[in-house]
Amino acid sequence: MKTIGILTSGGDAPGMNAAIRAVVRTGIYHGVRMVGIKQGYHGLINGDIQEMNLSSVADIIHRGGTMLRSSRSDEFQTEEGFKKALSILDIFGIDGLIVLGGDGTLKGARELSKAGIPTIGIPCTIDNDLGYTDFTIGFLTAVETVVEAISKLRDTSTSHGRANIIEVMGRRCGDIALYAGMAGGGESIIVPEVEFDVDEVCKKVISGRNRGKLHHIIVLAEGVGNAYDVAKKIDSKTGIDTRVTILGHIQRGGTPTTFDRIIASQMGRDAVELLLGGNSGKALGIKCNEIINLDISEALLIKKEFNKNMYETAQILSI
């Protein structure tokens, strides 16, 4: 294998740059020519490709986002677009590919592998919604961002005696809400995996007020529904001013945590060495603090399990 390409696709996640750095430097260490594909599968179709060297990835391990930029490509999912991608890989002499992203990105990697292109996937998404791995790169950085926001919102909520709903990302996965709510001391955590009763939330709000609590932090995952509708119900049932803060894409940015940098670096190295060892169609992950790899097709079939024990712990501690 003489040339390996790397791309980042879908939503960006803190730690992508650390993974890019590891991939490029490991490839160069093994004497492989490395190329970066900009703007994900869209850039692959359009031949937006550049040579990568040691200097290309200097001073990026601590940076959020992705130096290769990212996008979502509907064209890649069409037969014509997919054929274009295969043609570009052939024209540029790319023998193997490493892709960074979430479930959609891994599905693209699976199809490339089926088409005969040696491909390895690295899970990078703040949603942590892939069932085969304990953590995805970027997730814990996003959690830290939310916890910091919770602390600041608690200050202002206490000053005004308000309840505050903090809407976080995660699509249909409630992990960001669960982990951040637990670590941030949220009084209520609302996630898609557990049916919630607004009256139970209101009961907590009223109980807290009756014992002198001046704030009530509610962490709500975006997959549950409209945060403003929930706020109106709480406001009308309790008489307590209830505000909404939607953190949005701020959760995707910022300096990656030490953990995200470490697993990104390890997975980046392993991805290159898997390709050089003749492997394809593999997804990297982490289980019980060990880096693992398994077939992408198998990985995508593993259902994400919600941590009910952690959710129950958060419920107990927020009485």
Contacts in CASP RR format, 6 or more apart in sequence:
PFRMAT RR
TARGET T0000
AUTHOR 0000-0000-0000
METHOD contacts of the structure
MODEL  1
MKTIGILTSGGDAPGMNAAIRAVVRTGIYHGVRMVGIKQGYHGLINGDIQ
EMNLSSVADIIHRGGTMLRSSRSDEFQTEEGFKKALSILDIFGIDGLIVL
GGDGTLKGARELSKAGIPTIGIPCTIDNDLGYTDFTIGFLTAVETVVEAI
SKLRDTSTSHGRANIIEVMGRRCGDIALYAGMAGGGESIIVPEVEFDVDE
VCKKVISGRNRGKLHHIIVLAEGVGNAYDVAKKIDSKTGIDTRVTILGHI
QRGGTPTTFDRIIASQMGRDAVELLLGGNSGKALGIKCNEIINLDISEAL
LIKKEFNKNMYETAQILSI
1 32 0 8 1.000
1 95 0 8 1.000
1 96 0 8 1.000
1 118 0 8 1.000
1 275 0 8 1.000
1 276 0 8 1.000
1 278 0 8 1.000
2 32 0 8 1.000
2 33 0 8 1.000
2 93 0 8 1.000
2 95 0 8 1.000
3 32 0 8 1.000
3 33 0 8 1.000
3 34 0 8 1.000
3 35 0 8 1.000
3 92 0 8 1.000
3 93 0 8 1.000
3 94 0 8 1.000
3 95 0 8 1.000
3 96 0 8 1.000
4 23 0 8 1.000
4 27 0 8 1.000
4 32 0 8 1.000
4 33 0 8 1.000
4 34 0 8 1.000
4 35 0 8 1.000
4 94 0 8 1.000
4 95 0 8 1.000
4 96 0 8 1.000
4 97 0 8 1.000
4 98 0 8 1.000
4 272 0 8 1.000
4 275 0 8 1.000
5 34 0 8 1.000
5 35 0 8 1.000
5 36 0 8 1.000
5 37 0 8 1.000
5 49 0 8 1.000
5 94 0 8 1.000
5 96 0 8 1.000
5 97 0 8 1.000
5 98 0 8 1.000
6 20 0 8 1.000
6 23 0 8 1.000
6 24 0 8 1.000
6 34 0 8 1.000
6 35 0 8 1.000
6 36 0 8 1.000
6 37 0 8 1.000
6 52 0 8 1.000
6 68 0 8 1.000
6 97 0 8 1.000
6 98 0 8 1.000
6 99 0 8 1.000
6 100 0 8 1.000
7 36 0 8 1.000
7 37 0 8 1.000
7 38 0 8 1.000
7 40 0 8 1.000
7 41 0 8 1.000
7 43 0 8 1.000
7 44 0 8 1.000
7 68 0 8 1.000
7 97 0 8 1.000
7 98 0 8 1.000
7 99 0 8 1.000
7 100 0 8 1.000
8 16 0 8 1.000
8 20 0 8 1.000
8 40 0 8 1.000
8 66 0 8 1.000
8 68 0 8 1.000
8 69 0 8 1.000
8 70 0 8 1.000
8 99 0 8 1.000
8 100 0 8 1.000
8 101 0 8 1.000
8 124 0 8 1.000
9 40 0 8 1.000
9 41 0 8 1.000
9 70 0 8 1.000
9 71 0 8 1.000
9 72 0 8 1.000
9 73 0 8 1.000
9 99 0 8 1.000
9 100 0 8 1.000
9 101 0 8 1.000
9 102 0 8 1.000
9 104 0 8 1.000
9 105 0 8 1.000
10 40 0 8 1.000
10 70 0 8 1.000
10 71 0 8 1.000
10 72 0 8 1.000
10 101 0 8 1.000
10 102 0 8 1.000
10 104 0 8 1.000
10 105 0 8 1.000
11 70 0 8 1.000
11 72 0 8 1.000
11 101 0 8 1.000
11 102 0 8 1.000
11 125 0 8 1.000
11 252 0 8 1.000
12 64 0 8 1.000
12 65 0 8 1.000
12 66 0 8 1.000
12 70 0 8 1.000
12 252 0 8 1.000
12 253 0 8 1.000
13 65 0 8 1.000
13 101 0 8 1.000
13 124 0 8 1.000
13 125 0 8 1.000
13 126 0 8 1.000
13 136 0 8 1.000
13 137 0 8 1.000
13 138 0 8 1.000
13 139 0 8 1.000
13 141 0 8 1.000
13 142 0 8 1.000
13 252 0 8 1.000
14 64 0 8 1.000
14 65 0 8 1.000
14 126 0 8 1.000
14 137 0 8 1.000
14 138 0 8 1.000
14 141 0 8 1.000
14 142 0 8 1.000
14 252 0 8 1.000
14 253 0 8 1.000
14 254 0 8 1.000
14 255 0 8 1.000
14 256 0 8 1.000
14 257 0 8 1.000
14 260 0 8 1.000
15 64 0 8 1.000
15 65 0 8 1.000
15 124 0 8 1.000
15 137 0 8 1.000
15 138 0 8 1.000
15 141 0 8 1.000
15 256 0 8 1.000
15 260 0 8 1.000
15 261 0 8 1.000
15 264 0 8 1.000
16 64 0 8 1.000
16 65 0 8 1.000
16 66 0 8 1.000
16 70 0 8 1.000
16 100 0 8 1.000
16 101 0 8 1.000
16 124 0 8 1.000
16 137 0 8 1.000
16 138 0 8 1.000
16 264 0 8 1.000
17 57 0 8 1.000
17 60 0 8 1.000
17 61 0 8 1.000
17 63 0 8 1.000
17 64 0 8 1.000
17 65 0 8 1.000
17 66 0 8 1.000
17 67 0 8 1.000
17 256 0 8 1.000
18 60 0 8 1.000
18 61 0 8 1.000
18 137 0 8 1.000
18 256 0 8 1.000
18 260 0 8 1.000
18 261 0 8 1.000
18 264 0 8 1.000
18 265 0 8 1.000
19 100 0 8 1.000
19 122 0 8 1.000
19 124 0 8 1.000
19 137 0 8 1.000
19 264 0 8 1.000
19 265 0 8 1.000
19 267 0 8 1.000
19 268 0 8 1.000
20 57 0 8 1.000
20 60 0 8 1.000
20 66 0 8 1.000
20 67 0 8 1.000
20 68 0 8 1.000
20 100 0 8 1.000
21 57 0 8 1.000
21 60 0 8 1.000
21 61 0 8 1.000
21 265 0 8 1.000
22 264 0 8 1.000
22 265 0 8 1.000
22 266 0 8 1.000
22 267 0 8 1.000
22 268 0 8 1.000
22 269 0 8 1.000
23 34 0 8 1.000
23 98 0 8 1.000
23 268 0 8 1.000
23 269 0 8 1.000
23 271 0 8 1.000
23 272 0 8 1.000
24 34 0 8 1.000
24 52 0 8 1.000
24 53 0 8 1.000
24 54 0 8 1.000
24 56 0 8 1.000
24 57 0 8 1.000
25 54 0 8 1.000
25 57 0 8 1.000
26 268 0 8 1.000
26 269 0 8 1.000
26 272 0 8 1.000
26 273 0 8 1.000
27 34 0 8 1.000
27 272 0 8 1.000
28 34 0 8 1.000
28 53 0 8 1.000
28 54 0 8 1.000
30 272 0 8 1.000
30 273 0 8 1.000
30 276 0 8 1.000
32 272 0 8 1.000
32 276 0 8 1.000
33 51 0 8 1.000
34 51 0 8 1.000
34 52 0 8 1.000
34 53 0 8 1.000
35 49 0 8 1.000
35 50 0 8 1.000
35 51 0 8 1.000
35 52 0 8 1.000
35 92 0 8 1.000
35 94 0 8 1.000
36 49 0 8 1.000
36 50 0 8 1.000
36 51 0 8 1.000
36 52 0 8 1.000
36 68 0 8 1.000
37 43 0 8 1.000
37 44 0 8 1.000
37 47 0 8 1.000
37 48 0 8 1.000
37 49 0 8 1.000
37 68 0 8 1.000
38 48 0 8 1.000
38 49 0 8 1.000
38 50 0 8 1.000
38 68 0 8 1.000
38 69 0 8 1.000
39 46 0 8 1.000
39 48 0 8 1.000
39 68 0 8 1.000
39 69 0 8 1.000
39 70 0 8 1.000
39 71 0 8 1.000
40 68 0 8 1.000
40 69 0 8 1.000
40 70 0 8 1.000
40 71 0 8 1.000
40 73 0 8 1.000
41 71 0 8 1.000
41 73 0 8 1.000
41 76 0 8 1.000
41 85 0 8 1.000
41 108 0 8 1.000
42 48 0 8 1.000
42 71 0 8 1.000
42 72 0 8 1.000
42 73 0 8 1.000
42 75 0 8 1.000
42 76 0 8 1.000
43 49 0 8 1.000
43 71 0 8 1.000
43 73 0 8 1.000
44 76 0 8 1.000
44 85 0 8 1.000
44 88 0 8 1.000
44 89 0 8 1.000
45 73 0 8 1.000
45 75 0 8 1.000
45 76 0 8 1.000
45 81 0 8 1.000
45 84 0 8 1.000
45 85 0 8 1.000
45 88 0 8 1.000
46 88 0 8 1.000
47 88 0 8 1.000
47 92 0 8 1.000
49 88 0 8 1.000
49 92 0 8 1.000
50 56 0 8 1.000
57 67 0 8 1.000
60 67 0 8 1.000
61 261 0 8 1.000
61 265 0 8 1.000
62 255 0 8 1.000
62 256 0 8 1.000
62 261 0 8 1.000
63 255 0 8 1.000
64 253 0 8 1.000
64 254 0 8 1.000
64 255 0 8 1.000
64 256 0 8 1.000
65 252 0 8 1.000
65 253 0 8 1.000
65 254 0 8 1.000
66 100 0 8 1.000
75 81 0 8 1.000
75 84 0 8 1.000
76 82 0 8 1.000
76 85 0 8 1.000
76 108 0 8 1.000
82 111 0 8 1.000
82 115 0 8 1.000
85 112 0 8 1.000
86 112 0 8 1.000
86 115 0 8 1.000
86 117 0 8 1.000
88 94 0 8 1.000
89 96 0 8 1.000
89 97 0 8 1.000
89 117 0 8 1.000
95 118 0 8 1.000
96 117 0 8 1.000
96 118 0 8 1.000
96 119 0 8 1.000
96 275 0 8 1.000
97 109 0 8 1.000
97 112 0 8 1.000
97 117 0 8 1.000
97 118 0 8 1.000
97 119 0 8 1.000
97 120 0 8 1.000
98 119 0 8 1.000
98 120 0 8 1.000
98 121 0 8 1.000
98 122 0 8 1.000
98 268 0 8 1.000
98 271 0 8 1.000
98 272 0 8 1.000
98 275 0 8 1.000
99 105 0 8 1.000
99 106 0 8 1.000
99 108 0 8 1.000
99 109 0 8 1.000
99 112 0 8 1.000
99 119 0 8 1.000
99 120 0 8 1.000
99 121 0 8 1.000
99 122 0 8 1.000
100 121 0 8 1.000
100 122 0 8 1.000
100 124 0 8 1.000
100 137 0 8 1.000
101 121 0 8 1.000
101 122 0 8 1.000
101 123 0 8 1.000
101 124 0 8 1.000
101 125 0 8 1.000
102 123 0 8 1.000
102 124 0 8 1.000
102 125 0 8 1.000
102 127 0 8 1.000
102 129 0 8 1.000
102 130 0 8 1.000
102 136 0 8 1.000
103 125 0 8 1.000
103 129 0 8 1.000
103 130 0 8 1.000
103 300 0 8 1.000
105 121 0 8 1.000
105 124 0 8 1.000
106 121 0 8 1.000
106 123 0 8 1.000
106 130 0 8 1.000
106 283 0 8 1.000
106 296 0 8 1.000
106 299 0 8 1.000
106 300 0 8 1.000
107 300 0 8 1.000
109 119 0 8 1.000
109 120 0 8 1.000
109 121 0 8 1.000
109 281 0 8 1.000
109 283 0 8 1.000
109 296 0 8 1.000
110 119 0 8 1.000
110 281 0 8 1.000
110 296 0 8 1.000
110 297 0 8 1.000
110 300 0 8 1.000
112 119 0 8 1.000
113 119 0 8 1.000
113 280 0 8 1.000
113 281 0 8 1.000
113 296 0 8 1.000
116 280 0 8 1.000
117 280 0 8 1.000
118 275 0 8 1.000
118 278 0 8 1.000
118 279 0 8 1.000
118 280 0 8 1.000
118 281 0 8 1.000
119 280 0 8 1.000
119 281 0 8 1.000
120 271 0 8 1.000
120 274 0 8 1.000
120 275 0 8 1.000
120 279 0 8 1.000
120 280 0 8 1.000
120 281 0 8 1.000
120 282 0 8 1.000
120 283 0 8 1.000
120 284 0 8 1.000
120 293 0 8 1.000
121 271 0 8 1.000
121 281 0 8 1.000
121 282 0 8 1.000
121 283 0 8 1.000
121 284 0 8 1.000
121 296 0 8 1.000
122 137 0 8 1.000
122 264 0 8 1.000
122 267 0 8 1.000
122 268 0 8 1.000
122 271 0 8 1.000
122 283 0 8 1.000
122 284 0 8 1.000
123 130 0 8 1.000
123 133 0 8 1.000
123 136 0 8 1.000
123 137 0 8 1.000
123 283 0 8 1.000
123 284 0 8 1.000
123 285 0 8 1.000
124 136 0 8 1.000
124 137 0 8 1.000
124 138 0 8 1.000
124 264 0 8 1.000
125 136 0 8 1.000
125 137 0 8 1.000
125 138 0 8 1.000
125 139 0 8 1.000
126 136 0 8 1.000
126 138 0 8 1.000
126 139 0 8 1.000
126 141 0 8 1.000
126 142 0 8 1.000
126 169 0 8 1.000
126 170 0 8 1.000
126 176 0 8 1.000
126 251 0 8 1.000
126 252 0 8 1.000
127 136 0 8 1.000
127 139 0 8 1.000
127 169 0 8 1.000
127 170 0 8 1.000
127 171 0 8 1.000
127 173 0 8 1.000
127 175 0 8 1.000
127 176 0 8 1.000
128 135 0 8 1.000
128 136 0 8 1.000
128 139 0 8 1.000
128 170 0 8 1.000
128 173 0 8 1.000
128 175 0 8 1.000
128 176 0 8 1.000
129 136 0 8 1.000
129 170 0 8 1.000
129 171 0 8 1.000
129 172 0 8 1.000
129 173 0 8 1.000
129 175 0 8 1.000
129 304 0 8 1.000
130 136 0 8 1.000
130 299 0 8 1.000
130 302 0 8 1.000
130 304 0 8 1.000
131 299 0 8 1.000
131 302 0 8 1.000
131 303 0 8 1.000
131 304 0 8 1.000
131 305 0 8 1.000
132 283 0 8 1.000
132 285 0 8 1.000
132 294 0 8 1.000
132 298 0 8 1.000
132 299 0 8 1.000
132 300 0 8 1.000
132 302 0 8 1.000
133 283 0 8 1.000
133 284 0 8 1.000
133 285 0 8 1.000
133 286 0 8 1.000
133 287 0 8 1.000
133 292 0 8 1.000
133 299 0 8 1.000
134 285 0 8 1.000
134 286 0 8 1.000
134 287 0 8 1.000
134 288 0 8 1.000
135 259 0 8 1.000
135 263 0 8 1.000
135 286 0 8 1.000
137 256 0 8 1.000
137 260 0 8 1.000
137 263 0 8 1.000
137 264 0 8 1.000
137 267 0 8 1.000
138 256 0 8 1.000
138 257 0 8 1.000
138 260 0 8 1.000
139 175 0 8 1.000
139 176 0 8 1.000
139 260 0 8 1.000
140 179 0 8 1.000
140 257 0 8 1.000
140 259 0 8 1.000
140 260 0 8 1.000
141 253 0 8 1.000
141 254 0 8 1.000
141 255 0 8 1.000
141 256 0 8 1.000
141 257 0 8 1.000
141 260 0 8 1.000
142 169 0 8 1.000
142 176 0 8 1.000
142 251 0 8 1.000
142 252 0 8 1.000
143 176 0 8 1.000
143 179 0 8 1.000
143 180 0 8 1.000
143 183 0 8 1.000
144 257 0 8 1.000
145 247 0 8 1.000
145 250 0 8 1.000
145 251 0 8 1.000
145 253 0 8 1.000
145 254 0 8 1.000
146 166 0 8 1.000
146 168 0 8 1.000
146 176 0 8 1.000
146 180 0 8 1.000
146 181 0 8 1.000
146 219 0 8 1.000
146 247 0 8 1.000
146 251 0 8 1.000
147 180 0 8 1.000
147 181 0 8 1.000
147 183 0 8 1.000
147 184 0 8 1.000
149 166 0 8 1.000
149 245 0 8 1.000
149 247 0 8 1.000
149 250 0 8 1.000
150 166 0 8 1.000
150 180 0 8 1.000
150 181 0 8 1.000
150 184 0 8 1.000
150 185 0 8 1.000
150 186 0 8 1.000
150 217 0 8 1.000
150 219 0 8 1.000
151 184 0 8 1.000
153 164 0 8 1.000
153 166 0 8 1.000
153 217 0 8 1.000
153 245 0 8 1.000
154 164 0 8 1.000
154 215 0 8 1.000
154 217 0 8 1.000
156 162 0 8 1.000
157 163 0 8 1.000
157 164 0 8 1.000
157 214 0 8 1.000
157 215 0 8 1.000
157 216 0 8 1.000
157 217 0 8 1.000
157 243 0 8 1.000
158 214 0 8 1.000
158 215 0 8 1.000
159 214 0 8 1.000
160 241 0 8 1.000
161 214 0 8 1.000
161 215 0 8 1.000
161 240 0 8 1.000
161 241 0 8 1.000
162 215 0 8 1.000
162 216 0 8 1.000
162 240 0 8 1.000
162 241 0 8 1.000
162 242 0 8 1.000
162 243 0 8 1.000
163 205 0 8 1.000
163 215 0 8 1.000
163 216 0 8 1.000
163 217 0 8 1.000
163 218 0 8 1.000
163 231 0 8 1.000
163 234 0 8 1.000
163 235 0 8 1.000
163 238 0 8 1.000
163 240 0 8 1.000
163 241 0 8 1.000
163 242 0 8 1.000
163 243 0 8 1.000
164 215 0 8 1.000
164 216 0 8 1.000
164 217 0 8 1.000
164 218 0 8 1.000
164 242 0 8 1.000
164 243 0 8 1.000
164 244 0 8 1.000
164 245 0 8 1.000
165 218 0 8 1.000
165 220 0 8 1.000
165 227 0 8 1.000
165 230 0 8 1.000
165 231 0 8 1.000
165 234 0 8 1.000
165 242 0 8 1.000
165 243 0 8 1.000
165 244 0 8 1.000
165 245 0 8 1.000
166 217 0 8 1.000
166 218 0 8 1.000
166 219 0 8 1.000
166 220 0 8 1.000
166 245 0 8 1.000
166 247 0 8 1.000
167 220 0 8 1.000
167 221 0 8 1.000
167 222 0 8 1.000
167 227 0 8 1.000
167 244 0 8 1.000
167 245 0 8 1.000
167 246 0 8 1.000
167 247 0 8 1.000
167 248 0 8 1.000
168 176 0 8 1.000
168 177 0 8 1.000
168 180 0 8 1.000
168 219 0 8 1.000
168 220 0 8 1.000
168 221 0 8 1.000
168 222 0 8 1.000
168 247 0 8 1.000
168 248 0 8 1.000
168 251 0 8 1.000
169 176 0 8 1.000
169 221 0 8 1.000
169 222 0 8 1.000
169 247 0 8 1.000
169 248 0 8 1.000
169 249 0 8 1.000
169 251 0 8 1.000
169 252 0 8 1.000
170 176 0 8 1.000
170 177 0 8 1.000
170 221 0 8 1.000
170 222 0 8 1.000
170 223 0 8 1.000
171 222 0 8 1.000
171 223 0 8 1.000
172 192 0 8 1.000
172 223 0 8 1.000
173 192 0 8 1.000
173 221 0 8 1.000
173 304 0 8 1.000
174 191 0 8 1.000
174 192 0 8 1.000
174 193 0 8 1.000
174 221 0 8 1.000
174 223 0 8 1.000
174 306 0 8 1.000
175 306 0 8 1.000
175 307 0 8 1.000
176 221 0 8 1.000
176 251 0 8 1.000
177 189 0 8 1.000
177 190 0 8 1.000
177 191 0 8 1.000
177 219 0 8 1.000
177 220 0 8 1.000
177 221 0 8 1.000
178 189 0 8 1.000
178 191 0 8 1.000
178 306 0 8 1.000
178 307 0 8 1.000
178 310 0 8 1.000
178 311 0 8 1.000
178 314 0 8 1.000
179 310 0 8 1.000
180 219 0 8 1.000
181 189 0 8 1.000
181 217 0 8 1.000
181 219 0 8 1.000
181 314 0 8 1.000
182 189 0 8 1.000
182 310 0 8 1.000
182 313 0 8 1.000
182 314 0 8 1.000
182 317 0 8 1.000
184 217 0 8 1.000
185 217 0 8 1.000
185 314 0 8 1.000
185 317 0 8 1.000
185 318 0 8 1.000
186 217 0 8 1.000
186 218 0 8 1.000
186 219 0 8 1.000
186 314 0 8 1.000
186 318 0 8 1.000
187 204 0 8 1.000
187 205 0 8 1.000
187 208 0 8 1.000
187 216 0 8 1.000
187 217 0 8 1.000
187 218 0 8 1.000
187 318 0 8 1.000
188 201 0 8 1.000
188 204 0 8 1.000
188 205 0 8 1.000
188 216 0 8 1.000
188 217 0 8 1.000
188 218 0 8 1.000
188 219 0 8 1.000
188 318 0 8 1.000
189 218 0 8 1.000
189 219 0 8 1.000
189 311 0 8 1.000
189 314 0 8 1.000
189 315 0 8 1.000
189 318 0 8 1.000
190 196 0 8 1.000
190 201 0 8 1.000
190 218 0 8 1.000
190 219 0 8 1.000
190 220 0 8 1.000
190 221 0 8 1.000
190 224 0 8 1.000
190 230 0 8 1.000
191 221 0 8 1.000
191 224 0 8 1.000
191 306 0 8 1.000
191 311 0 8 1.000
192 221 0 8 1.000
192 223 0 8 1.000
192 224 0 8 1.000
193 306 0 8 1.000
193 311 0 8 1.000
194 306 0 8 1.000
194 308 0 8 1.000
194 311 0 8 1.000
196 224 0 8 1.000
198 230 0 8 1.000
198 233 0 8 1.000
198 234 0 8 1.000
198 237 0 8 1.000
199 237 0 8 1.000
201 218 0 8 1.000
201 230 0 8 1.000
201 234 0 8 1.000
202 233 0 8 1.000
202 234 0 8 1.000
202 237 0 8 1.000
202 238 0 8 1.000
204 216 0 8 1.000
204 318 0 8 1.000
204 319 0 8 1.000
205 216 0 8 1.000
205 234 0 8 1.000
205 238 0 8 1.000
205 240 0 8 1.000
206 238 0 8 1.000
206 240 0 8 1.000
208 216 0 8 1.000
209 216 0 8 1.000
209 238 0 8 1.000
209 240 0 8 1.000
216 240 0 8 1.000
218 230 0 8 1.000
218 234 0 8 1.000
220 227 0 8 1.000
220 230 0 8 1.000
224 230 0 8 1.000
227 244 0 8 1.000
227 246 0 8 1.000
228 244 0 8 1.000
231 242 0 8 1.000
231 243 0 8 1.000
231 244 0 8 1.000
232 242 0 8 1.000
234 240 0 8 1.000
234 242 0 8 1.000
235 241 0 8 1.000
235 242 0 8 1.000
256 264 0 8 1.000
263 285 0 8 1.000
263 286 0 8 1.000
263 291 0 8 1.000
266 291 0 8 1.000
267 284 0 8 1.000
267 285 0 8 1.000
267 286 0 8 1.000
267 291 0 8 1.000
268 284 0 8 1.000
270 284 0 8 1.000
270 291 0 8 1.000
270 293 0 8 1.000
271 284 0 8 1.000
274 282 0 8 1.000
274 284 0 8 1.000
274 293 0 8 1.000
279 293 0 8 1.000
281 295 0 8 1.000
281 296 0 8 1.000
281 297 0 8 1.000
282 293 0 8 1.000
282 294 0 8 1.000
282 295 0 8 1.000
282 296 0 8 1.000
283 293 0 8 1.000
283 294 0 8 1.000
283 295 0 8 1.000
283 296 0 8 1.000
283 299 0 8 1.000
283 300 0 8 1.000
284 291 0 8 1.000
284 292 0 8 1.000
284 293 0 8 1.000
285 291 0 8 1.000
285 292 0 8 1.000
285 293 0 8 1.000
286 292 0 8 1.000
END
